[in-house]
Amino acid sequence: MKVAVDLERCQGNGVCARKAPEVFGLDGSGRVTVLQPEPRPDVHRSVREAVRRCPTQALTIEA
């Protein structure tokens, strides 16, 4: 699994950081940062949940 973010779409809602804090964070401007671009298998479920719940669909998962 590889995680990507479209910063043009991100509005800094923070849903991803709450769902998968090991993988996503927020920078000083409130935009998402990817802390683990290739997350460990034990957090894949929470990453999928974060991607699914992103209100602006700014996150994607590549196989």
PQR file with spaces between the fields and no chain letter, atoms N, CA, C, O and H, PARSE charges and radii, in Angstrom:
ATOM       1  N    MET     1       0.842   -1.179    0.000 -0.4000 1.5000
ATOM       2  CA   MET     1       0.000    0.000    0.000 -0.0000 2.0000
ATOM       3  C    MET     1       0.886    1.241    0.000  0.5500 1.7000
ATOM       4  O    MET     1       1.893    1.317    0.704 -0.5500 1.4000
ATOM       5  N    LYS     2       0.472    2.212   -0.818 -0.4000 1.5000
ATOM       6  CA   LYS     2       1.157    3.502   -0.858 -0.0000 2.0000
ATOM       7  C    LYS     2       0.085    4.595   -0.811  0.5500 1.7000
ATOM       8  O    LYS     2      -0.919    4.516   -1.519 -0.5500 1.4000
ATOM       9  H    LYS     2      -0.347    2.150   -1.390  0.4000 1.0000
ATOM      10  N    VAL     3       0.302    5.608    0.021 -0.4000 1.5000
ATOM      11  CA   VAL     3      -0.675    6.670    0.220 -0.0000 2.0000
ATOM      12  C    VAL     3      -0.231    7.935   -0.508  0.5500 1.7000
ATOM      13  O    VAL     3       0.940    8.313   -0.466 -0.5500 1.4000
ATOM      14  H    VAL     3       1.118    5.672    0.597  0.4000 1.0000
ATOM      15  N    ALA     4      -1.183    8.580   -1.173 -0.4000 1.5000
ATOM      16  CA   ALA     4      -0.896    9.844   -1.853 -0.0000 2.0000
ATOM      17  C    ALA     4      -1.945   10.871   -1.445  0.5500 1.7000
ATOM      18  O    ALA     4      -3.072   10.521   -1.093 -0.5500 1.4000
ATOM      19  H    ALA     4      -2.134    8.273   -1.207  0.4000 1.0000
ATOM      20  N    VAL     5      -1.558   12.147   -1.498 -0.4000 1.5000
ATOM      21  CA   VAL     5      -2.471   13.225   -1.136 -0.0000 2.0000
ATOM      22  C    VAL     5      -2.470   14.280   -2.235  0.5500 1.7000
ATOM      23  O    VAL     5      -1.424   14.609   -2.795 -0.5500 1.4000
ATOM      24  H    VAL     5      -0.643   12.432   -1.784  0.4000 1.0000
ATOM      25  N    ASP     6      -3.643   14.802   -2.534 -0.4000 1.5000
ATOM      26  CA   ASP     6      -3.796   15.907   -3.470 -0.0000 2.0000
ATOM      27  C    ASP     6      -3.977   17.166   -2.623  0.5500 1.7000
ATOM      28  O    ASP     6      -5.072   17.442   -2.135 -0.5500 1.4000
ATOM      29  H    ASP     6      -4.493   14.535   -2.080  0.4000 1.0000
ATOM      30  N    LEU     7      -2.904   17.919   -2.454 -0.4000 1.5000
ATOM      31  CA   LEU     7      -2.945   19.101   -1.593 -0.0000 2.0000
ATOM      32  C    LEU     7      -3.862   20.198   -2.125  0.5500 1.7000
ATOM      33  O    LEU     7      -4.281   21.072   -1.366 -0.5500 1.4000
ATOM      34  H    LEU     7      -2.014   17.695   -2.850  0.4000 1.0000
ATOM      35  N    GLU     8      -4.172   20.163   -3.399 -0.4000 1.5000
ATOM      36  CA   GLU     8      -5.111   21.133   -3.964 -0.0000 2.0000
ATOM      37  C    GLU     8      -6.529   20.893   -3.431  0.5500 1.7000
ATOM      38  O    GLU     8      -7.318   21.831   -3.312 -0.5500 1.4000
ATOM      39  H    GLU     8      -3.832   19.453   -4.015  0.4000 1.0000
ATOM      40  N    ARG     9      -6.845   19.645   -3.115 -0.4000 1.5000
ATOM      41  CA   ARG     9      -8.175   19.299   -2.608 -0.0000 2.0000
ATOM      42  C    ARG     9      -8.274   19.390   -1.093  0.5500 1.7000
ATOM      43  O    ARG     9      -9.357   19.617   -0.555 -0.5500 1.4000
ATOM      44  H    ARG     9      -6.204   18.883   -3.212  0.4000 1.0000
ATOM      45  N    CYS    10      -7.152   19.215   -0.400 -0.4000 1.5000
ATOM      46  CA   CYS    10      -7.166   19.171    1.063 -0.0000 2.0000
ATOM      47  C    CYS    10      -7.638   20.502    1.648  0.5500 1.7000
ATOM      48  O    CYS    10      -7.151   21.569    1.274 -0.5500 1.4000
ATOM      49  H    CYS    10      -6.272   19.031   -0.837  0.4000 1.0000
ATOM      50  N    GLN    11      -8.592   20.416    2.571 -0.4000 1.5000
ATOM      51  CA   GLN    11      -9.090   21.607    3.256 -0.0000 2.0000
ATOM      52  C    GLN    11      -8.738   21.594    4.738  0.5500 1.7000
ATOM      53  O    GLN    11      -9.177   22.459    5.496 -0.5500 1.4000
ATOM      54  H    GLN    11      -8.987   19.549    2.875  0.4000 1.0000
ATOM      55  N    GLY    12      -7.945   20.611    5.144 -0.4000 1.5000
ATOM      56  CA   GLY    12      -7.491   20.563    6.529 -0.0000 2.0000
ATOM      57  C    GLY    12      -8.556   20.172    7.529  0.5500 1.7000
ATOM      58  O    GLY    12      -8.530   20.634    8.670 -0.5500 1.4000
ATOM      59  H    GLY    12      -7.588   19.909    4.528  0.4000 1.0000
ATOM      60  N    ASN    13      -9.492   19.331    7.128 -0.4000 1.5000
ATOM      61  CA   ASN    13     -10.544   18.882    8.045 -0.0000 2.0000
ATOM      62  C    ASN    13     -10.005   18.006    9.171  0.5500 1.7000
ATOM      63  O    ASN    13     -10.593   17.952   10.251 -0.5500 1.4000
ATOM      64  H    ASN    13      -9.514   18.956    6.201  0.4000 1.0000
ATOM      65  N    GLY    14      -8.899   17.327    8.928 -0.4000 1.5000
ATOM      66  CA   GLY    14      -8.257   16.514    9.960 -0.0000 2.0000
ATOM      67  C    GLY    14      -8.860   15.147   10.197  0.5500 1.7000
ATOM      68  O    GLY    14      -8.459   14.451   11.131 -0.5500 1.4000
ATOM      69  H    GLY    14      -8.421   17.371    8.050  0.4000 1.0000
ATOM      70  N    VAL    15      -9.813   14.746    9.376 -0.4000 1.5000
ATOM      71  CA   VAL    15     -10.424   13.431    9.537 -0.0000 2.0000
ATOM      72  C    VAL    15      -9.355   12.347    9.426  0.5500 1.7000
ATOM      73  O    VAL    15      -9.354   11.396   10.208 -0.5500 1.4000
ATOM      74  H    VAL    15     -10.138   15.311    8.618  0.4000 1.0000
ATOM      75  N    CYS    16      -8.469   12.480    8.487 -0.4000 1.5000
ATOM      76  CA   CYS    16      -7.432   11.465    8.273 -0.0000 2.0000
ATOM      77  C    CYS    16      -6.518   11.343    9.493  0.5500 1.7000
ATOM      78  O    CYS    16      -6.167   10.236    9.901 -0.5500 1.4000
ATOM      79  H    CYS    16      -8.469   13.252    7.852  0.4000 1.0000
ATOM      80  N    ALA    17      -6.142   12.466   10.066 -0.4000 1.5000
ATOM      81  CA   ALA    17      -5.244   12.459   11.227 -0.0000 2.0000
ATOM      82  C    ALA    17      -5.922   11.841   12.445  0.5500 1.7000
ATOM      83  O    ALA    17      -5.250   11.252   13.292 -0.5500 1.4000
ATOM      84  H    ALA    17      -6.427   13.365    9.734  0.4000 1.0000
ATOM      85  N    ARG    18      -7.234   11.968   12.543 -0.4000 1.5000
ATOM      86  CA   ARG    18      -7.956   11.340   13.652 -0.0000 2.0000
ATOM      87  C    ARG    18      -8.136    9.837   13.431  0.5500 1.7000
ATOM      88  O    ARG    18      -8.073    9.057   14.381 -0.5500 1.4000
ATOM      89  H    ARG    18      -7.780   12.447   11.856  0.4000 1.0000
ATOM      90  N    LYS    19      -8.356    9.436   12.193 -0.4000 1.5000
ATOM      91  CA   LYS    19      -8.587    8.025   11.878 -0.0000 2.0000
ATOM      92  C    LYS    19      -7.298    7.214   11.854  0.5500 1.7000
ATOM      93  O    LYS    19      -7.289    6.055   12.267 -0.5500 1.4000
ATOM      94  H    LYS    19      -8.407   10.070   11.421  0.4000 1.0000
ATOM      95  N    ALA    20      -6.210    7.812   11.373 -0.4000 1.5000
ATOM      96  CA   ALA    20      -4.936    7.088   11.249 -0.0000 2.0000
ATOM      97  C    ALA    20      -3.776    8.013   11.623  0.5500 1.7000
ATOM      98  O    ALA    20      -2.996    8.413   10.758 -0.5500 1.4000
ATOM      99  H    ALA    20      -6.217    8.754   11.037  0.4000 1.0000
ATOM     100  N    PRO    21      -3.661    8.352   12.907 -0.5600 1.5000
ATOM     101  CA   PRO    21      -2.635    9.310   13.334  0.2800 2.0000
ATOM     102  C    PRO    21      -1.201    8.824   13.138  0.5500 1.7000
ATOM     103  O    PRO    21      -0.270    9.630   13.141 -0.5500 1.4000
ATOM     104  N    GLU    22      -1.015    7.523   12.971 -0.4000 1.5000
ATOM     105  CA   GLU    22       0.319    6.992   12.716 -0.0000 2.0000
ATOM     106  C    GLU    22       0.785    7.343   11.312  0.5500 1.7000
ATOM     107  O    GLU    22       1.985    7.376   11.039 -0.5500 1.4000
ATOM     108  H    GLU    22      -1.771    6.869   12.969  0.4000 1.0000
ATOM     109  N    VAL    23      -0.166    7.606   10.423 -0.4000 1.5000
ATOM     110  CA   VAL    23       0.133    7.803    9.005 -0.0000 2.0000
ATOM     111  C    VAL    23      -0.068    9.242    8.560  0.5500 1.7000
ATOM     112  O    VAL    23       0.678    9.735    7.714 -0.5500 1.4000
ATOM     113  H    VAL    23      -1.140    7.580   10.644  0.4000 1.0000
ATOM     114  N    PHE    24      -1.066    9.925    9.115 -0.4000 1.5000
ATOM     115  CA   PHE    24      -1.394   11.286    8.685 -0.0000 2.0000
ATOM     116  C    PHE    24      -1.238   12.282    9.828  0.5500 1.7000
ATOM     117  O    PHE    24      -1.549   11.983   10.981 -0.5500 1.4000
ATOM     118  H    PHE    24      -1.672    9.525    9.802  0.4000 1.0000
ATOM     119  N    GLY    25      -0.757   13.454    9.491 -0.4000 1.5000
ATOM     120  CA   GLY    25      -0.666   14.542   10.444 -0.0000 2.0000
ATOM     121  C    GLY    25      -1.109   15.821    9.758  0.5500 1.7000
ATOM     122  O    GLY    25      -1.445   15.810    8.574 -0.5500 1.4000
ATOM     123  H    GLY    25      -0.504   13.698    8.555  0.4000 1.0000
ATOM     124  N    LEU    26      -1.110   16.910   10.488 -0.4000 1.5000
ATOM     125  CA   LEU    26      -1.442   18.214    9.912 -0.0000 2.0000
ATOM     126  C    LEU    26      -0.254   19.135   10.102  0.5500 1.7000
ATOM     127  O    LEU    26       0.368   19.147   11.165 -0.5500 1.4000
ATOM     128  H    LEU    26      -0.836   16.919   11.450  0.4000 1.0000
ATOM     129  N    ASP    27       0.064   19.911    9.069 -0.4000 1.5000
ATOM     130  CA   ASP    27       1.182   20.844    9.180 -0.0000 2.0000
ATOM     131  C    ASP    27       0.717   22.153    9.810  0.5500 1.7000
ATOM     132  O    ASP    27      -0.441   22.269   10.211 -0.5500 1.4000
ATOM     133  H    ASP    27      -0.441   19.901    8.205  0.4000 1.0000
ATOM     134  N    GLY    28       1.586   23.114    9.898 -0.4000 1.5000
ATOM     135  CA   GLY    28       1.272   24.389   10.535 -0.0000 2.0000
ATOM     136  C    GLY    28       0.134   25.151    9.892  0.5500 1.7000
ATOM     137  O    GLY    28      -0.510   25.972   10.544 -0.5500 1.4000
ATOM     138  H    GLY    28       2.526   23.020    9.572  0.4000 1.0000
ATOM     139  N    SER    29      -0.124   24.887    8.609 -0.4000 1.5000
ATOM     140  CA   SER    29      -1.217   25.569    7.920 -0.0000 2.0000
ATOM     141  C    SER    29      -2.509   24.752    7.949  0.5500 1.7000
ATOM     142  O    SER    29      -3.526   25.165    7.392 -0.5500 1.4000
ATOM     143  H    SER    29       0.400   24.219    8.079  0.4000 1.0000
ATOM     144  N    GLY    30      -2.458   23.577    8.610 -0.4000 1.5000
ATOM     145  CA   GLY    30      -3.654   22.753    8.720 -0.0000 2.0000
ATOM     146  C    GLY    30      -3.835   21.759    7.593  0.5500 1.7000
ATOM     147  O    GLY    30      -4.852   21.066    7.544 -0.5500 1.4000
ATOM     148  H    GLY    30      -1.631   23.242    9.062  0.4000 1.0000
ATOM     149  N    ARG    31      -2.885   21.672    6.694 -0.4000 1.5000
ATOM     150  CA   ARG    31      -2.966   20.726    5.588 -0.0000 2.0000
ATOM     151  C    ARG    31      -2.393   19.382    6.005  0.5500 1.7000
ATOM     152  O    ARG    31      -1.536   19.301    6.886 -0.5500 1.4000
ATOM     153  H    ARG    31      -2.059   22.235    6.734  0.4000 1.0000
ATOM     154  N    VAL    32      -2.876   18.335    5.363 -0.4000 1.5000
ATOM     155  CA   VAL    32      -2.427   16.980    5.689 -0.0000 2.0000
ATOM     156  C    VAL    32      -0.957   16.789    5.303  0.5500 1.7000
ATOM     157  O    VAL    32      -0.485   17.308    4.292 -0.5500 1.4000
ATOM     158  H    VAL    32      -3.572   18.401    4.647  0.4000 1.0000
ATOM     159  N    THR    33      -0.262   16.036    6.133 -0.4000 1.5000
ATOM     160  CA   THR    33       1.074   15.553    5.810 -0.0000 2.0000
ATOM     161  C    THR    33       1.036   14.041    5.946  0.5500 1.7000
ATOM     162  O    THR    33       0.374   13.507    6.836 -0.5500 1.4000
ATOM     163  H    THR    33      -0.646   15.614    6.955  0.4000 1.0000
ATOM     164  N    VAL    34       1.735   13.366    5.079 -0.4000 1.5000
ATOM     165  CA   VAL    34       1.794   11.915    5.134 -0.0000 2.0000
ATOM     166  C    VAL    34       3.063   11.544    5.891  0.5500 1.7000
ATOM     167  O    VAL    34       4.174   11.773    5.413 -0.5500 1.4000
ATOM     168  H    VAL    34       2.273   13.800    4.356  0.4000 1.0000
ATOM     169  N    LEU    35       2.889   10.977    7.059 -0.4000 1.5000
ATOM     170  CA   LEU    35       4.007   10.612    7.917 -0.0000 2.0000
ATOM     171  C    LEU    35       4.621    9.281    7.494  0.5500 1.7000
ATOM     172  O    LEU    35       5.820    9.064    7.670 -0.5500 1.4000
ATOM     173  H    LEU    35       1.987   10.791    7.448  0.4000 1.0000
ATOM     174  N    GLN    36       3.811    8.401    6.942 -0.4000 1.5000
ATOM     175  CA   GLN    36       4.259    7.094    6.458 -0.0000 2.0000
ATOM     176  C    GLN    36       3.677    6.880    5.061  0.5500 1.7000
ATOM     177  O    GLN    36       2.557    6.383    4.939 -0.5500 1.4000
ATOM     178  H    GLN    36       2.837    8.577    6.799  0.4000 1.0000
ATOM     179  N    PRO    37       4.405    7.240    4.013 -0.5600 1.5000
ATOM     180  CA   PRO    37       3.875    7.067    2.652  0.2800 2.0000
ATOM     181  C    PRO    37       3.567    5.611    2.303  0.5500 1.7000
ATOM     182  O    PRO    37       2.700    5.339    1.473 -0.5500 1.4000
ATOM     183  N    GLU    38       4.278    4.678    2.937 -0.4000 1.5000
ATOM     184  CA   GLU    38       4.019    3.256    2.732 -0.0000 2.0000
ATOM     185  C    GLU    38       3.754    2.627    4.107  0.5500 1.7000
ATOM     186  O    GLU    38       4.649    2.032    4.708 -0.5500 1.4000
ATOM     187  H    GLU    38       4.983    4.899    3.611  0.4000 1.0000
ATOM     188  N    PRO    39       2.522    2.763    4.593 -0.5600 1.5000
ATOM     189  CA   PRO    39       2.190    2.334    5.949  0.2800 2.0000
ATOM     190  C    PRO    39       2.380    0.841    6.196  0.5500 1.7000
ATOM     191  O    PRO    39       2.277    0.015    5.289 -0.5500 1.4000
ATOM     192  N    ARG    40       2.661    0.533    7.449 -0.4000 1.5000
ATOM     193  CA   ARG    40       2.793   -0.859    7.884 -0.0000 2.0000
ATOM     194  C    ARG    40       1.449   -1.580    7.716  0.5500 1.7000
ATOM     195  O    ARG    40       0.393   -0.953    7.797 -0.5500 1.4000
ATOM     196  H    ARG    40       2.746    1.204    8.186  0.4000 1.0000
ATOM     197  N    PRO    41       1.491   -2.873    7.487 -0.5600 1.5000
ATOM     198  CA   PRO    41       0.245   -3.640    7.307  0.2800 2.0000
ATOM     199  C    PRO    41      -0.730   -3.531    8.480  0.5500 1.7000
ATOM     200  O    PRO    41      -1.942   -3.598    8.275 -0.5500 1.4000
ATOM     201  N    ASP    42      -0.230   -3.368    9.687 -0.4000 1.5000
ATOM     202  CA   ASP    42      -1.138   -3.321   10.839 -0.0000 2.0000
ATOM     203  C    ASP    42      -1.992   -2.053   10.896  0.5500 1.7000
ATOM     204  O    ASP    42      -2.934   -1.994   11.688 -0.5500 1.4000
ATOM     205  H    ASP    42       0.755   -3.314    9.854  0.4000 1.0000
ATOM     206  N    VAL    43      -1.696   -1.049   10.090 -0.4000 1.5000
ATOM     207  CA   VAL    43      -2.518    0.169   10.063 -0.0000 2.0000
ATOM     208  C    VAL    43      -3.289    0.332    8.752  0.5500 1.7000
ATOM     209  O    VAL    43      -3.947    1.353    8.548 -0.5500 1.4000
ATOM     210  H    VAL    43      -0.931   -1.097    9.447  0.4000 1.0000
ATOM     211  N    HIS    44      -3.216   -0.652    7.871 -0.4000 1.5000
ATOM     212  CA   HIS    44      -3.909   -0.543    6.582 -0.0000 2.0000
ATOM     213  C    HIS    44      -5.405   -0.305    6.744  0.5500 1.7000
ATOM     214  O    HIS    44      -5.994    0.481    6.002 -0.5500 1.4000
ATOM     215  H    HIS    44      -2.682   -1.481    8.037  0.4000 1.0000
ATOM     216  N    ARG    45      -6.016   -0.977    7.704 -0.4000 1.5000
ATOM     217  CA   ARG    45      -7.462   -0.810    7.896 -0.0000 2.0000
ATOM     218  C    ARG    45      -7.809    0.636    8.258  0.5500 1.7000
ATOM     219  O    ARG    45      -8.756    1.197    7.708 -0.5500 1.4000
ATOM     220  H    ARG    45      -5.538   -1.616    8.306  0.4000 1.0000
ATOM     221  N    SER    46      -7.060    1.239    9.166 -0.4000 1.5000
ATOM     222  CA   SER    46      -7.346    2.622    9.560 -0.0000 2.0000
ATOM     223  C    SER    46      -7.027    3.595    8.429  0.5500 1.7000
ATOM     224  O    SER    46      -7.683    4.629    8.305 -0.5500 1.4000
ATOM     225  H    SER    46      -6.290    0.783    9.613  0.4000 1.0000
ATOM     226  N    VAL    47      -6.042    3.282    7.611 -0.4000 1.5000
ATOM     227  CA   VAL    47      -5.732    4.129    6.451 -0.0000 2.0000
ATOM     228  C    VAL    47      -6.886    4.092    5.459  0.5500 1.7000
ATOM     229  O    VAL    47      -7.308    5.132    4.954 -0.5500 1.4000
ATOM     230  H    VAL    47      -5.509    2.441    7.712  0.4000 1.0000
ATOM     231  N    ARG    48      -7.393    2.909    5.182 -0.4000 1.5000
ATOM     232  CA   ARG    48      -8.542    2.804    4.265 -0.0000 2.0000
ATOM     233  C    ARG    48      -9.741    3.589    4.790  0.5500 1.7000
ATOM     234  O    ARG    48     -10.445    4.246    4.023 -0.5500 1.4000
ATOM     235  H    ARG    48      -7.050    2.064    5.592  0.4000 1.0000
ATOM     236  N    GLU    49      -9.967    3.518    6.084 -0.4000 1.5000
ATOM     237  CA   GLU    49     -11.069    4.269    6.708 -0.0000 2.0000
ATOM     238  C    GLU    49     -10.843    5.771    6.553  0.5500 1.7000
ATOM     239  O    GLU    49     -11.777    6.508    6.241 -0.5500 1.4000
ATOM     240  H    GLU    49      -9.396    2.984    6.707  0.4000 1.0000
ATOM     241  N    ALA    50      -9.622    6.223    6.766 -0.4000 1.5000
ATOM     242  CA   ALA    50      -9.299    7.651    6.619 -0.0000 2.0000
ATOM     243  C    ALA    50      -9.522    8.117    5.190  0.5500 1.7000
ATOM     244  O    ALA    50     -10.080    9.190    4.962 -0.5500 1.4000
ATOM     245  H    ALA    50      -8.862    5.623    7.020  0.4000 1.0000
ATOM     246  N    VAL    51      -9.088    7.316    4.231 -0.4000 1.5000
ATOM     247  CA   VAL    51      -9.267    7.670    2.818 -0.0000 2.0000
ATOM     248  C    VAL    51     -10.752    7.718    2.479  0.5500 1.7000
ATOM     249  O    VAL    51     -11.208    8.642    1.805 -0.5500 1.4000
ATOM     250  H    VAL    51      -8.634    6.444    4.416  0.4000 1.0000
ATOM     251  N    ARG    52     -11.492    6.744    2.935 -0.4000 1.5000
ATOM     252  CA   ARG    52     -12.935    6.680    2.652 -0.0000 2.0000
ATOM     253  C    ARG    52     -13.685    7.866    3.258  0.5500 1.7000
ATOM     254  O    ARG    52     -14.645    8.361    2.668 -0.5500 1.4000
ATOM     255  H    ARG    52     -11.122    5.993    3.482  0.4000 1.0000
ATOM     256  N    ARG    53     -13.252    8.319    4.428 -0.4000 1.5000
ATOM     257  CA   ARG    53     -13.968    9.392    5.131 -0.0000 2.0000
ATOM     258  C    ARG    53     -13.494   10.806    4.801  0.5500 1.7000
ATOM     259  O    ARG    53     -14.081   11.777    5.279 -0.5500 1.4000
ATOM     260  H    ARG    53     -12.472    7.917    4.908  0.4000 1.0000
ATOM     261  N    CYS    54     -12.458   10.934    4.003 -0.4000 1.5000
ATOM     262  CA   CYS    54     -11.974   12.275    3.644 -0.0000 2.0000
ATOM     263  C    CYS    54     -13.087   13.030    2.903  0.5500 1.7000
ATOM     264  O    CYS    54     -13.521   12.605    1.833 -0.5500 1.4000
ATOM     265  H    CYS    54     -11.982   10.145    3.614  0.4000 1.0000
ATOM     266  N    PRO    55     -13.544   14.150    3.477 -0.5600 1.5000
ATOM     267  CA   PRO    55     -14.680   14.858    2.872  0.2800 2.0000
ATOM     268  C    PRO    55     -14.376   15.480    1.506  0.5500 1.7000
ATOM     269  O    PRO    55     -15.299   15.760    0.741 -0.5500 1.4000
ATOM     270  N    THR    56     -13.114   15.696    1.196 -0.4000 1.5000
ATOM     271  CA   THR    56     -12.767   16.301   -0.098 -0.0000 2.0000
ATOM     272  C    THR    56     -12.135   15.297   -1.058  0.5500 1.7000
ATOM     273  O    THR    56     -11.729   15.665   -2.161 -0.5500 1.4000
ATOM     274  H    THR    56     -12.364   15.469    1.817  0.4000 1.0000
ATOM     275  N    GLN    57     -12.051   14.042   -0.650 -0.4000 1.5000
ATOM     276  CA   GLN    57     -11.452   12.985   -1.456 -0.0000 2.0000
ATOM     277  C    GLN    57     -10.038   13.357   -1.901  0.5500 1.7000
ATOM     278  O    GLN    57      -9.655   13.143   -3.051 -0.5500 1.4000
ATOM     279  H    GLN    57     -12.381   13.744    0.246  0.4000 1.0000
ATOM     280  N    ALA    58      -9.278   13.914   -0.969 -0.4000 1.5000
ATOM     281  CA   ALA    58      -7.910   14.348   -1.258 -0.0000 2.0000
ATOM     282  C    ALA    58      -6.895   13.205   -1.134  0.5500 1.7000
ATOM     283  O    ALA    58      -5.747   13.346   -1.557 -0.5500 1.4000
ATOM     284  H    ALA    58      -9.589   14.088   -0.035  0.4000 1.0000
ATOM     285  N    LEU    59      -7.312   12.086   -0.562 -0.4000 1.5000
ATOM     286  CA   LEU    59      -6.387   10.976   -0.319 -0.0000 2.0000
ATOM     287  C    LEU    59      -6.680    9.816   -1.264  0.5500 1.7000
ATOM     288  O    LEU    59      -7.831    9.533   -1.593 -0.5500 1.4000
ATOM     289  H    LEU    59      -8.244   11.971   -0.219  0.4000 1.0000
ATOM     290  N    THR    60      -5.608    9.154   -1.689 -0.4000 1.5000
ATOM     291  CA   THR    60      -5.755    7.960   -2.520 -0.0000 2.0000
ATOM     292  C    THR    60      -4.783    6.888   -2.037  0.5500 1.7000
ATOM     293  O    THR    60      -3.764    7.172   -1.406 -0.5500 1.4000
ATOM     294  H    THR    60      -4.672    9.384   -1.421  0.4000 1.0000
ATOM     295  N    ILE    61      -5.135    5.654   -2.356 -0.4000 1.5000
ATOM     296  CA   ILE    61      -4.286    4.515   -2.041 -0.0000 2.0000
ATOM     297  C    ILE    61      -3.870    3.872   -3.355  0.5500 1.7000
ATOM     298  O    ILE    61      -4.695    3.595   -4.226 -0.5500 1.4000
ATOM     299  H    ILE    61      -5.962    5.423   -2.868  0.4000 1.0000
ATOM     300  N    GLU    62      -2.577    3.645   -3.473 -0.4000 1.5000
ATOM     301  CA   GLU    62      -2.047    2.916   -4.625 -0.0000 2.0000
ATOM     302  C    GLU    62      -1.635    1.548   -4.126  0.5500 1.7000
ATOM     303  O    GLU    62      -1.084    1.416   -3.033 -0.5500 1.4000
ATOM     304  H    GLU    62      -1.906    3.870   -2.765  0.4000 1.0000
ATOM     305  N    ALA    63      -1.899    0.539   -4.919 -0.4000 1.5000
ATOM     306  CA   ALA    63      -1.580   -0.843   -4.514 -0.0000 2.0000
ATOM     307  C    ALA    63      -0.089   -1.073   -4.410  0.5500 1.7000
ATOM     308  O    ALA    63       0.344   -2.177   -4.081 -0.5500 1.4000
ATOM     309  H    ALA    63      -2.346    0.646   -5.807  0.4000 1.0000
